[in-house]
Amino acid sequence: MARIKGALMTRKRRNKILRMAKGYYGSKSKLFKTAKQAVMKSGNYAYIGRKQRKRDFRRLWITRISAGCKANGMNYSTFMNGLKIAGVTLNRKMLSEIAIADPAAFTALTEQAKAALGK
């Protein structure tokens, strides 16, 4: 019986890594060993970046809401507490969009939050 060699699968595996490393600087896109290291590292950065993007956007939304609240004589934490008591279940992304696009509606929300807090 003939012996099966792994050359075909090895070549396919290596070419896959080299395709992923296409566009990398210098030998990282040409040599398999350095390309593999670069691809692994970039995969880790991409994984971490997907988590960081969520954090960054939440921080941005909170900053925008806070700015809108300050314009209406309120701070962020009391505003969010007031909305919770009032039963308004808008998420931070939508609240920030309202604060930017429709200041009148955001003012109405702050008044609703103040009324719920009894201020």
C-alpha positions, 0 to 999 in steps of 0.5 A: 500500500502506498504511503500518504504524504502530507505535502498537499495539506501542509502547503494549503495550510501555509498558503492560508496563513500567507493569504491572511498576512497579505499586506503586512510589512516586510517578511511578515507577508512572505515568510511562513514562520513570521507570517504565522506569528503576525497573524496570531498576534493580529487575531488577538488584537482583533478579538480584544478590539471587538470588546474595546469597541463596545466599551468605547461606544458606551463611554461616548454615549454616556458623555453625550447624555451627560452633556445634554443633561448639564444643558438642562440643569441635571447630572447624568446619574440623577437623570438615569435614576429619574428615567428608571423610576419614571419607567422609561426604558430607552437605552443609552445609544438611543438617548444619546441620539435623541440628545444630539438630533432632537434637543427638545425631546431630550428636554422633555425627557429630563423634565419627565425624570425630574417629575419622577424624582419629585424635584 
